[in-house]
Amino acid sequence: MAEIHLLSDGKLDAYQFAVLAAAVHPLLDYIHLREKRLSARELLNMALILLHAGVPAAKLIINDRLDVAMAAGAAGVQLAWNSLPVSAARLAAGSALRLGASVHSIEEIVEAGCQGADYCLFGHVFPTICKPGQKERGLTLLQEAVLTGSVPIIALGGITPDNTPQVLQTGAGGIAVMSGICSADDPLSAAQAYRNAVLGAAAKGGDTA
């Protein structure tokens, strides 16, 4: 079954996002703390607030900070271009953490797979307000990424419940969402719409996993 990843948008404080995440996590596979403005201490505190609110550690992924992910007992860490290399993170964490790599090209996908990434976050696929003025990569390049990569590709950027079936038809291993849930008037209903879209795509494709 295709995965659904929720990324925090940096606009909600720790307690606001914890309330949201606790409500929607049963409908999602992973919740990423993507809080670039926070120090390691602040990020760890936010992670602990989410865990206390009922978000399972097995669903929690920390962006960039391997040390915080390990300290919080999180499921994984999402590594960007300016983070530790995937190979170094794998050496440090062993098999204890799921390692994701944020990538934007076929070359980066191949490299991430060779270094031991468990999956790649690829985008942005569609136009998105999070990347104003930047050209989207589109479904054709996403499909090329899926066919070229040796690890699952999670599609990011402008993903909606309506276009989720198109995304998953490329063979992508899942979708990642930020504003579609974080900025929704009703985050729980939005999360349900994404889950329904994934279930519908799986049923249409004959996926019984």
C-alpha positions, 0 to 999 in steps of 0.5 A: 500500500502506498504511504502517506507522509505528513510534513509540518509546515513551520507555521504551527507551534509545537502544541498546535501541531501536536494536536493536529498530528495526534488527530490525523496520525491514524490515517497516515503512515509517517509524520515529519517534523520539518522545522528548520528554524528550531535548534536541536534542543527545541526540535527535541522538545517538539518531538517529545510533545508530539509523542506525549500527545499520542503520536507513535514513535514508529511514525515520527521522522525528524528532518535533518537532525540525526542526533535529535531523531536518535534522542527522541527514539523516532522512526527515522530521519529525513536528510536534505542536501545540506544534511549529513550524507546518507552513507554517514548517517547509515554508519552512525545509525545502523539499521535503527533508523529509516533514512530518507533522502530529499532529492530533485534529480535522477542523479541524486536518486541513484546516489541516495540509493547507493549510499543506503537510503531507504526511500527518496522524497522527490519533488516538487511534482506539481506547482505549489505555494511552498515553492513560488516561481519554481518550475514543477518537475511533473509526472513524466520525470516522477515516473522516470525517477521511479523506474531509475531508482532502486528505492521507493520514491515518495512524491512531494509538491502540490499533491491533492486527493484529486491528483493522488491517483495520477501520482500513484499510477507512476509507481511512486511508493507514496505521497507527501503532504504539507499544506494540504493537511496543515492548512486545511480548515478541517485537517482530519477530513483532509487526511481522510480524503488523502487516505481514501484516494490512496485506497481507491488507487490501490483498489483500482490497481489491484493492490491488496497489500 
